[in-house]
């Protein structure tokens, strides 16, 4: 019994795209990691770059494993590829469930991460990053607002006509709140990416199992 060439090469090209996706994720993640313009504050509150690097490496390894298994028609590689995809799918599903349950705790989590920089007077190394953040997001202070500063900097000042401006002509919202809003705003994009990855994982599992079963039937018919 011959193995369906269409399924074989479809799985190969699928895994080639999978591997290329891992290369792109890894490359972009490393660039962001070493980017000199990175903000130490946002990297603490949004520590996703290291996770992206790990995801990129895992996707590259799985793509390579799937390509080899498809071309060589190796049942061991295919079943290992299937098991790996299933494990990643379960972890992705678990992360989605935990994220949905803990959605209301994001604000507390971000504040907890940023609390390590308090008081600001004891961390002069983040002053430049924080002032840059205040100008970009229209906020003042890190956790509690303008009271976080011993001397309120010019980056906190705002025009009275600005709706975000407080009674003292400084931004009334702390930067931690702005960061939480950014997280919530981008949540739909994250969910969309996770859904796309889940679809790819399911397709990869289906193709690999079909090819595995065909190879098993062929080898069984040959030995018989």
Order of alpha helices (4+ residues) and beta strands (2+ residues): alpha-alpha-alpha-alpha-alpha-alpha-alpha-alpha
